[in-house]
Amino acid sequence: MAGKAARNINLNTATLNEMKGLGINPEAAQALINFREANGPFESWEDLKAVAGFTPDLIDGVRKKGAVLGEVLEIESHGD
């Protein structure tokens, strides 16, 4: 699918380098890391708006590039 990253990147565990791959500038990425270390994991996309530099447009953009806020569960098809 166009616009999707090769793999999902969890913003609750992502490194600066991983966030760079999502188009997040280093200052906003560091602000996100600092915020989650001080406040715990993000539970909703709305929570990201409290982080400096995270505008609704940026949040929408990183979601489209494969960012997630939790584990991605893969569903196996058993061909039943």
Contacts in CASP RR format, 6 or more apart in sequence:
PFRMAT RR
TARGET T0000
AUTHOR 0000-0000-0000
METHOD contacts of the structure
MODEL  1
MAGKAARNINLNTATLNEMKGLGINPEAAQALINFREANGPFESWEDLKA
VAGFTPDLIDGVRKKGAVLGEVLEIESHGD
3 64 0 8 1.000
3 65 0 8 1.000
4 64 0 8 1.000
4 65 0 8 1.000
4 66 0 8 1.000
5 21 0 8 1.000
5 22 0 8 1.000
5 65 0 8 1.000
5 66 0 8 1.000
5 67 0 8 1.000
8 66 0 8 1.000
8 67 0 8 1.000
8 68 0 8 1.000
8 72 0 8 1.000
9 18 0 8 1.000
9 19 0 8 1.000
9 21 0 8 1.000
9 22 0 8 1.000
9 66 0 8 1.000
9 67 0 8 1.000
9 68 0 8 1.000
10 67 0 8 1.000
10 68 0 8 1.000
10 69 0 8 1.000
10 70 0 8 1.000
10 71 0 8 1.000
10 72 0 8 1.000
11 19 0 8 1.000
11 32 0 8 1.000
11 36 0 8 1.000
11 42 0 8 1.000
11 48 0 8 1.000
11 62 0 8 1.000
11 67 0 8 1.000
11 68 0 8 1.000
11 69 0 8 1.000
12 36 0 8 1.000
12 40 0 8 1.000
12 41 0 8 1.000
12 42 0 8 1.000
12 69 0 8 1.000
12 70 0 8 1.000
14 22 0 8 1.000
14 29 0 8 1.000
14 67 0 8 1.000
16 26 0 8 1.000
16 29 0 8 1.000
16 30 0 8 1.000
16 33 0 8 1.000
19 28 0 8 1.000
19 29 0 8 1.000
19 32 0 8 1.000
20 26 0 8 1.000
20 29 0 8 1.000
21 65 0 8 1.000
22 61 0 8 1.000
22 62 0 8 1.000
22 65 0 8 1.000
22 66 0 8 1.000
22 67 0 8 1.000
23 62 0 8 1.000
23 65 0 8 1.000
24 32 0 8 1.000
24 58 0 8 1.000
24 62 0 8 1.000
27 52 0 8 1.000
27 53 0 8 1.000
28 51 0 8 1.000
28 52 0 8 1.000
28 53 0 8 1.000
28 54 0 8 1.000
28 58 0 8 1.000
31 51 0 8 1.000
31 52 0 8 1.000
31 53 0 8 1.000
31 54 0 8 1.000
32 48 0 8 1.000
32 51 0 8 1.000
32 54 0 8 1.000
35 50 0 8 1.000
35 51 0 8 1.000
36 42 0 8 1.000
41 69 0 8 1.000
41 70 0 8 1.000
42 48 0 8 1.000
42 69 0 8 1.000
43 69 0 8 1.000
44 69 0 8 1.000
45 59 0 8 1.000
45 63 0 8 1.000
45 69 0 8 1.000
48 54 0 8 1.000
48 59 0 8 1.000
49 55 0 8 1.000
49 56 0 8 1.000
49 59 0 8 1.000
END
